[in-house]
Amino acid sequence: MHLTDAEFIEHLDGALSPDRAAHVASCERCRREAEGLAATLRDTRSVEAPEPSPLFWDHFSAQVREAIDQPAPSRLTAFLNALRRPGPALAGAAIIAVLVVIAAFWPRDEYPPVVSVVVDYPAPLEPPLATLLESDPEWAFLATMADGIDWEAADAAGLSVGPGAVERAALQLSREELGELARLLREHVGGDGAL
Amino acid sequence: MLSRAERMWTARAEPDWTVTVVGDDRELARAAVAGDREAFSLLVERHQRTVFQLCYRFVGRQEEARDLAQDVFVRAWKGLRGFKEQSAFSTWLYRIGVNVCLNRVTAKAPRLDAMEPLDEAACADTRAEDPNEGIDRGRRAALVRIAIAKLPPKQRATLVLRVYHELPHERIAEILGSSVGASKANFFHALANLKKLLE
């Protein structure tokens, strides 16, 4: 019987039992596989990592001490910090802000209170309203858009939105900034310009 | 020679503790849980290189590795009460480190183009070597790093812990919350995938 995955690793570690090692010596297929793995392991081992200077470590320790001495930032501070950061956090915040703006200006003849209620009270909804939301096309649109957001990544990036923070941020945007956010949104969701 | 944190710690500890306390991560962790930041600083000094190297193997950039390593220690500080001493402190720290790194690399596409230029050729003794061989070796190392970045998270973590940190499979299994057999299987598949990617 040919070597199992685990036995190939034991072979690389020199820990394969003598009878199985004898099999490798006599089996062309297992021998070739073992040699290939050994060569890959050698290649992998040869890749060095940099060794920072002693000064780097002094700074590092000091920065860790500083970090653990700092009080935890408030949710609002974390949100504002995330807005200041480029990259995923900003993109995530931009998408959320645009969603709120779209929701605020979206024409709604049938269900006028839906979006504003959702924005003001993101906490648990009363059953009648939840039922209403399920059949609301605007809510479905928002839910679809929000589906594309990687919340874990946003959270890992420090993005934390306090109640009302997004609305306040969106209301402070100029017309040009709103236009730019809309463009970003189209770019991120691959929209067709129908926003 | 004692480090700054060690000096401060030993100055605070009873004289007859010094030898045992300074050598014991768990004792320091207990002191840190009680709010002793110098004890935690000593733990940081002891493990910072290992944690930094771990992070570097995942992200390939010193600056990003430093930020991640700091994040690991901040999380460790905040979660110290969760360290129940069922494993070594370093194993617990590795677990945090691997989680932080995997979260980072799975949250965004690997920045292969942004990886720092390789300095293997500069690190190695190349005095008796044909310059072309040095370039080839550097190029090969770059290919290996790119291939490692393409591995699935668990395979990548297993490979990094086994090859670059030389941990036994028993410890890798403990860190990754899997079995020894799964660790060996992950390592096998990591090498097999690398082999294919490098062909």
HADDOCK unambig.tbl for C-alpha pairs under 7 A between the chains (distance, minus, plus):
assign (segid A and resid 5 and name CA) (segid B and resid 185 and name CA) 5.60 0.50 0.50
assign (segid A and resid 5 and name CA) (segid B and resid 188 and name CA) 5.79 0.50 0.50
assign (segid A and resid 6 and name CA) (segid B and resid 181 and name CA) 6.64 0.50 0.50
assign (segid A and resid 6 and name CA) (segid B and resid 184 and name CA) 5.16 0.50 0.50
assign (segid A and resid 6 and name CA) (segid B and resid 185 and name CA) 5.61 0.50 0.50
assign (segid A and resid 9 and name CA) (segid B and resid 184 and name CA) 6.31 0.50 0.50
assign (segid A and resid 9 and name CA) (segid B and resid 188 and name CA) 6.21 0.50 0.50
assign (segid A and resid 37 and name CA) (segid B and resid 191 and name CA) 6.09 0.50 0.50
assign (segid A and resid 37 and name CA) (segid B and resid 192 and name CA) 6.57 0.50 0.50
assign (segid A and resid 40 and name CA) (segid B and resid 191 and name CA) 6.45 0.50 0.50
assign (segid A and resid 40 and name CA) (segid B and resid 194 and name CA) 7.00 0.50 0.50
assign (segid A and resid 40 and name CA) (segid B and resid 195 and name CA) 5.77 0.50 0.50
assign (segid A and resid 41 and name CA) (segid B and resid 191 and name CA) 6.84 0.50 0.50
assign (segid A and resid 44 and name CA) (segid B and resid 144 and name CA) 6.31 0.50 0.50
assign (segid A and resid 45 and name CA) (segid B and resid 163 and name CA) 6.28 0.50 0.50
assign (segid A and resid 45 and name CA) (segid B and resid 164 and name CA) 6.97 0.50 0.50
assign (segid A and resid 47 and name CA) (segid B and resid 141 and name CA) 5.36 0.50 0.50
assign (segid A and resid 48 and name CA) (segid B and resid 120 and name CA) 6.02 0.50 0.50
assign (segid A and resid 61 and name CA) (segid B and resid 44 and name CA) 6.79 0.50 0.50
assign (segid A and resid 61 and name CA) (segid B and resid 45 and name CA) 6.69 0.50 0.50
assign (segid A and resid 64 and name CA) (segid B and resid 70 and name CA) 5.80 0.50 0.50
assign (segid A and resid 64 and name CA) (segid B and resid 73 and name CA) 6.95 0.50 0.50
assign (segid A and resid 64 and name CA) (segid B and resid 74 and name CA) 6.82 0.50 0.50
assign (segid A and resid 67 and name CA) (segid B and resid 74 and name CA) 6.85 0.50 0.50
assign (segid A and resid 68 and name CA) (segid B and resid 74 and name CA) 5.99 0.50 0.50
assign (segid A and resid 153 and name CA) (segid B and resid 107 and name CA) 5.16 0.50 0.50
